[in-house]
Amino acid sequence: MSSALSRLSDEALITVDNLFDRAGGLMRPTMRFGVTGLSRAGKTVFITAFVHNLLHGGRLPLFKAQHTGRIASAYLEPQPDDGVPRFQYEDHVAALVDERLWPQSTRAISELRLTVEYESASAWNRLFSSGKLSIDIVDYPGEWLLDLPLLKQDFREFSRNAVEPARSAARSDLSRQWLEKSADFDAGLPTDETVARQISTHFADYLRACRSDERALSTLPPGRILMPGDLEGSPALTFAPLPDLPQEGSAPTGSLWAMMERRYEAYKSLVVNPFFREHFARLDRQIILIDAMQAMNAGPEAVQDLERALVDILSCFRPGRNNLLTSLISRRIDRVLIGATKADHLHHESHDRLEAIVRRLVERATRRAGYAKAEIEVIAMAAVRATREASAKQGKDRLPLIVGTPMKGEKIDGEKFDGIAKTGIFPGDLPQDADSFFQQIKAQPAGSPPPLNFVRFRPPKLERTAEGVTLSLPHIRLDRAFEFLFGDWLA
């Protein structure tokens, strides 16, 4: 009964928030745009490049409003939510442009308002449109999005869903300490804080190990355990799933099971529910960035785990088209973009192949998630292009290369880079058709070399005009992303 009342209360608060948002939008049209990404996908870089290209009039030929000269200006304004940290755009640009360093990843939610003044392409629309659109960019970690399915799971289901993959071949060596420590204690017997802290510490270590570059696993809820912030050490984060709980019955009073169950419910109440109600349920459109190439290199388990994460992600949305009535009382995300990042780590001949592989992953995930009604687009992209293309002669053939400055300490075939010298790398080829890729990676034996060769490159050195103005950040298909995400709002 209490959970039903809580859900009704949340829905009422969401409705009130949306009514306030829409009332403000009558005077100034505003789109709330969610940006998230799975680990290593380049979310901070994407937002920085998004804003920089609009502020500096970047080369965006497929973004119609810009290409046809209908955008008069773009500028930053104070964000509407005073209780949310501002996305530190200026600091991130300085890191990219002045220091040629990738900015630090954001570990919590942040927001930025970008306003675009434009002329509508339609004479009829120009009569009624203010010619001004505010885009509220809501930046949040992908781990928080992957927490939303927990709202529909009780502690027993959460434990089962966490323990099953932990016992798989891809994770069993990482989860051993957590599972063995949990097995040392009878979940139905009384316990104390020391035991709870030991088990939760081993569980957190397991999650961090799964996220390492070598494993590149994606489904790692609860996400705030990996980024605790001001909740570090609180009971709401000092819990862990328990293996082999009884299928029936409730937790005995004072038991380890009861303690973990209570803290899990506190986590949902204090962490997951507020994020859903205050931020996620107010979004109009969403981009999800994924580092598919990192998963491909880590092996079939990482690719399967990425698909599982996409299922969980797409299950979170309230998909569908807004109409006048529904938009007043509840928002529906009507467009979702899946951005396969770091396309600049591949030669352009493989960009379409990367896109096809990720599109196949998304199609499989949408079927499993029962997702429908919203438009979904997949784009292979690089928000900041760090390489250029070249070729080298190998016998009678020309070998396609990418050229850039690898980050200091990066290695390929035993060669260690100094972070200064440029080098050309043959990144490898993706199969021409997505089906053959999935067949190939499924048959890939353990310990075999990765299908791609890639290293992390430093951001590019930007040219400046004679007046000293820095040109916009180079990109791959950022204009396609713009057109899909909000081109229709500027029509």
Secondary structure as UniProt FT lines:
FT   HELIX           2..27
FT   STRAND          30..37
FT   TURN            39..40
FT   HELIX           43..55
FT   TURN            56..57
FT   TURN            61..62
FT   HELIX           64..67
FT   TURN            68..69
FT   STRAND          71..77
FT   TURN            82..83
FT   HELIX           89..97
FT   STRAND          110..118
FT   HELIX           123..128
FT   STRAND          132..139
FT   HELIX           142..145
FT   TURN            146..147
FT   HELIX           148..152
FT   HELIX           155..166
FT   TURN            169..171
FT   HELIX           172..183
FT   TURN            187..188
FT   HELIX           193..210
FT   TURN            213..215
FT   HELIX           223..225
FT   HELIX           229..231
FT   TURN            232..233
FT   HELIX           235..237
FT   TURN            253..254
FT   HELIX           256..267
FT   HELIX           268..272
FT   HELIX           273..278
FT   HELIX           280..282
FT   STRAND          285..290
FT   HELIX           292..298
FT   HELIX           300..314
FT   TURN            315..316
FT   HELIX           324..329
FT   STRAND          335..340
FT   HELIX           343..345
FT   HELIX           348..350
FT   HELIX           351..369
FT   STRAND          375..380
FT   STRAND          388..394
FT   TURN            395..396
FT   STRAND          397..404
FT   TURN            408..409
FT   STRAND          411..412
FT   TURN            413..414
FT   STRAND          415..416
FT   STRAND          423..425
FT   HELIX           434..442
FT   TURN            446..447
FT   TURN            466..467
FT   HELIX           478..486
FT   HELIX           487..490
//
